[in-house]
Amino acid sequence: MSNANPPGAAGGPRAARVARAAAALAICIPLFAQAYDTRMAGFVAADLRAFPQDAQFEHQFNGLQPSLVAQPEVLVQHDNGADRFNFIPFARLDSRDSRRTHADIREAYWLHIGENWELLVGINRVFWGVTEFRHLVDIVNQTDLVEDLDGEEKLGQPMLKLATQQGWGELSLFVLPWFREETFPGKNGRLRFPLVTDGNADYQSSDKHKHVDFALRYSHYVGAWDIGLSYFKGTSREPRFLPNADFTRLVPYYDLINQVGTDIQYTRAGWLWKFEGLWRAQHGDHFTAAIGGFEYTLYQIGETDADLGLLLEYSYDGRNDDPAEAPPVIFDDDFFFGARLTLNDVQDSELLAGFSIDRSDQASQLSLEARRRLDNHWTTELEGRWFLNSGDSGVLSAFRKDSHLTLRLFRYF
């Protein structure tokens, strides 16, 4: 009879392999812990959105819209700073609109930083632009529209980014292999069109959401000037809307586009002069759009620590106003007026008020954003949006009864 132990028995070959692996792991864990720094942060929040007016369309809810949000963050960084992994998931649980209950990976990427270059692979959020009220050239990430109508919230975008930083500026190449569809409110939701947007989108490309998009951006600063130039070729982040066969729903249709954009900012004393412009070819046509203006800051007003910024911008968009021929746009001929009050206190209190008006039909929006830190972990926000003189036509007419206030309480960790 052989004296060899059977596989898996104590002292056998399998046990020996497990023991060696455990020993190797015991050695590697302290080395890994020494080489990498892991940090966790993020927040959870409770939202309460209130609509004073009854809904305009059938099936929409009235009154209050409570919801819960969670966005944790994990950062793992090598001690030498050359490698970094970032992970930011997001989830919202909404009580009134099933489509607003959703989850997303905002960021999950590996970044390697070389001497004059960097490589990023994974899911990330990228922001382009300088203006306050409309982010015209910002095109890499898709808008998470069920979060807010202002377009500030973005879905995570799978990408490969290769960038180089030289004395003549920074040049970045983006390869975007997976398209993210825009999110829309459901049948019961507020801030939607008269017809509910269909969940099954259509595409010009036969590859649909698997079409590989490309983007290129150059940025540099010369004295007081910050200059950005960008090019995008791929699936438009803004869909056209086509009615379905029985005219009961709207079907998003995503065209292939070519877009050239620029963003410029000039800084002098308390002045910030801003401009964004683009040219886009889409659906057999092309158009230009631009937004420009300034922000002037009055420092330590009334002999206090508070600063007051005064904003003025004008937006023009030359696209077709038929949503079946071009993506709908709200700000095609609009002035924006705003004021930003920063108290510079220990609570980081801030207030931003804005007003927009369309030159042709006087349709207007009034917005308010206030934020104040309560202590080291708790922060509260108040946001309001009012739709004024929206009339019976135009994009804003769909939201004329959707003026609302949102109170939000954050717990950071």
N, C-alpha and C positions, 0 to 999 in steps of 0.2 A: 504494500500500500504506500502511495506517495505521501511524503510529509509536507508537500506544498499546500499552502492554504488556498481555498477556493476564492474566486474573485468576489470582493466585497467583504470577506471575512477580516476580522481584526488581524493586522499584520500582513494581509495579502497585498498583491500588486495594486489593486484599486485603492485600498486604504493608504498605501504608500504614496500614490499619486495625489490623493486628496490632501494628505499631510504636507507634501511638498508644495502644493498650490496654496494651502492655507499659510504656510510659512512665508512663501513669496508675497502673498497678499498682506500679511502682517508687516513685512518689511516695506512694501510699496505705499501702504496707507500713510504712514508718517512722512514719507518722502513727498507724496502728492500733497498732503496738507501743508507741508513747508513750502512747496513750490507754487501753490495756488491759494488765492484769497477768495473765499466765498462770502457773499453778502446777500441778505434777504431784506426786502422792503415791500412797498405797495400799500394798498388801502382797500377798505370796504366802505360802502356808502349806502345811505337810504335816501331815495328821492320821493318827493311828493309834488306832482305836477297838477295844477288846477286850471280848468277851463271854465270861465264864468258864464259863457254863452252856451246854449244847447247846440248840438251838432247840426251841420248843414245837410249831411247826406244820411240816407237810410243805413241802419245797422251800426253806425258810429255810437260810441258811448258818450255819456254826459258826466260832468262833474270832475271827480278826482281820479288821478292815475298814480297810485303808489308803485314803487319798484325798488329792487335791491341790486347793488352792483358790487362786484369783487374784481380787483386787478392786482394780484401779487406780482412781485418782481424778484428774479434770481440772477445775480451777476457772479460769474466765476472768472477770475482774472489771474494770469500768471504774474509772479512777483516781478519779472523784468518788464511787464507791461506790453509785451509783444503779442500775446494771445489773450482773447477774451471771448467768453460765451455769455449771451444775454437771453433771458427767457421771460416774456411777459404775456401771460394768458389774460383773457377778459371774459366776463360773463355778466349778463343782466337777466333778472327774473322780473317780468312785468305782469301786473295784475289784470290789465284790460286789453292788451293787444298781443296775441300769440306770436306774431312776427317780431315784436320788440323783445320777446324772450329769446335770446340768442347768445352764442358763445363764439369766441374768435381767438386766434393766436396773434397778438399784435406784433410781437417780436420773438424770434427764436433763431439766433444766428451765431456763427463763429466768425470772429474778426482777427486777422493777423496784420500787424503793423510792422512794415519794414522801415528802412532808413528814409526813403523818399516815396514810398508806395504803401498801399494797403489793399487787402483782399477780404471781401465779406461774402459769405455763403450762408443762405438760409432765408428767414422771413424777417422783414424789417419795415420801418416807416421812414419815408424820406420827405422832407418839406423843401419846396422851392418857392421863392417869392418874398416880397418886402411890404406890400400894401396891407392895410388893416382890414378893410371891409369885404374885399373879394380877392380870393387867391387864384388869380387867372392862370398862371403858368404851372401851378402845382398839379402834376399829372401822373406821377408814378403810382401812387396808392389810390385805391378806390374809396369813395365816400361811404361811411356807415350812416346812411340817411335816417334810419330809425332812431339813432341817438339824438340828433339835432338837425334842424334845417339849415344851420349856418355853414355846414360842410367842414367844420373843424375836426370832427372825429373821423379817423381813417381805419380801414381794414388792413391787416398785415399783408404784405406782398412778397411772395417767393421771388428771390433774386440772386444773381451773382453780380457783385460790384467790384470792379478793379479801378483803382484811383492812383494817381501820381501827383505829388506836390513838388513843384519846381519854383524857381525864382520868377518865372513868367506866369505863374498861376497854378490852379488845380484843375486837372482834367479827369473826369469820371465816366466810365463806361458801365452801363447797366444791361444785363440780360435778364428778361422777365419771362419765365417759362410757363406761368400758370395765371390765367385771368380770374379776377374776383368780380362777381356781379354786384351791382349796387343793391343795397337793402332798401325795402319799401314797407310802409305800414300795411297792415292787413285790413280785412273788411271792417273790423270793429275799431280800427285805429283812427286817430285824429291826424291832421296835417297830411292829408292824402288828396289825390285827384278824385273827381266825381266817380270815375270808374276805377275799380281796384286793379292794381298792377299785377299781372300774371307772374307766377313764380317760375314759369318756363320761358326763358329768354331765347331769342333767335340771334344769329350772327351772320355777318357777311362772309367771314372765313369759314371754310368747310372744316377746319380744325377746331372751331368753336372756342371753348375756354382753354384748349391746349395750344393755341397759337402762341408762338414765341415772339415777344415784343422786344424792342431795343430802344435805349435812350442814351444820349450823350450830353454831358454838361461841362461847360468851362466857366470857372469863376476866378476873379482876381480883384484886388483892390489897388487903386492908384491914388495916393494922397487921400483926399476926402471922399473919393468915389469907390463904391462897391458895385461890381459889374458881373452879371451872370448871363450866359448864352446857353440855350438848350435846344436839343432836337429829339423828337419822339417819333417812332414809326411802329405802329401796331394797332391794337384794338382800343377804340375810344373808351374812356372811362364814363363818358356821358352818353346814354342811349337816346335814340329816337323812340317814340311811342306809337305803335300801330294797333288799331282795334282788332280784336279777334273776329272770327267769322260771323258771330251773332251779335257783335257790338255790345258785349257785356263786360269785357275786361280789356285792359291795355297790355300789349305785349312789348317788352323792352327789346329793341333791336340795336345791336352793337356793330357799328361800322368800323372798317379799317381806315386809319387816318395817317397823315403826315403833319407834324406840327413843329414850327420853329418859334421859339419864345425868347424873350429877354426880360430881365429884371435889373433895375438900376436904382441905387440909393446914394444920395449926396448928403453929407453931414457937415454942418457949419454952425458953431455955437449951439444955440438951442433949437436949431432947425434940422428937420429930417425931410428931404425932398425924395419922393418915391414914384417909381413908374414901373408898370408891367405891361407888356404887349405881346401879341402872338399873331401868327398867320397859320391857318389850318386848312388842309384839303380834306374833304369828307363828302361822301355820297355824291360824287360827280360834280361837286361845287367847291368853292373856297371862300373864306371870309377872314376878316381881321377883327381884333378886339383889343381894347386897351383900358387901363385904369391908371390914374395918376393923381398926385396931390401932395400934401405936406402934413407934418405934425410939428407944432411949435410948443416947446415946454417952458412954462414959467416956474422957476425954481424958488422954493421957500416963500410961497405966497403969504402975504399978511404977516411976515416975520415969524412964520411957523416952519416946521420941518416938511410941510406938505408941498408937493409939486403938482402942477396942473398942466396937462397936455391938451392942446386944441388941435383938432383934426379936420381936414377938408379933403375930399377925394371926388373925382368924377369918373364914371364908368361908361364905356361905349362898347356895344357888341353888334357886329354887322351881319349876324347869321339870319337865315330865314325864320320868321316867327311862327311857321306852321310846325307843330311838334311831330308830324309825320315826315317832314322834310329835313328837320334839324332838331337837335336836342333843345328842349325849352330852356329859356334863360329869363331870369327875373330882372337882372340889372342890365338892360340894354341901352338906356339913356338916362342915367340916374346920378344925382348928387348925393354925397354922404357928408353929414356933419357929426362931429363927435367931441367928447371931452373925457379925458382920463385923469382921475384924481388918485394920487398915491400919497398916503399919509406918512409913509416912512416911519411907522411906529413899530413897537415890538410885536404887534399882532399882524403885521404885513397887510394892513387894510388897504383895499383897492376898490375903485368904482369906475366903470366904463359905461358911458351912455352914448347911444348913437341914433341918428335919424336919417332915413333915406327917403328921397322923393323922386318919382319918375317925371321927367320934363314934359312928356306928352299927355299923360292922363292923370297925373298928380297922385297916383297910387303910392302909399307911404308905409314905412315900417318904423316903429320906435322900439329900441332894444335897450336893456339894462342888465349889467352884470356887476355884482358886488361880491367881494370875498373877504373873509376875516378869520384869522387863526385864533382859536379859543385857548389852546395851550399847546404843549409839545406834540400832542397826538390828535387833537380834534380841530377840524376846520369846518366852517359853514359857508355856503354860497347861496345867493339869491339871483335868479335869472328871470327876466321878463321879456316878452315879445308881443307887440300889439300891431295888428294889421289895420290900417286906416285908409278910408276912401278907396277900397279895393275894387268896387264896381262889380259888374256882371260878366266881364270879359278879362282876358289876360291870365297869366299864371297865378297871380296873387288872389284872384277872385275865388279860387278853390279853398283858400285859407281864411276867408274874411270873417268867419265865426270861430277861428281857432286861436285867437289871442289867449295867452296863458302866462302863468307864473309858476316857477319851479323853485322849491326850497330843497337844498341838498345838505346832508350832514356827512362828513368824511371822518373815518377813523384810520389814521396812518399808523403803520407799524414798521 
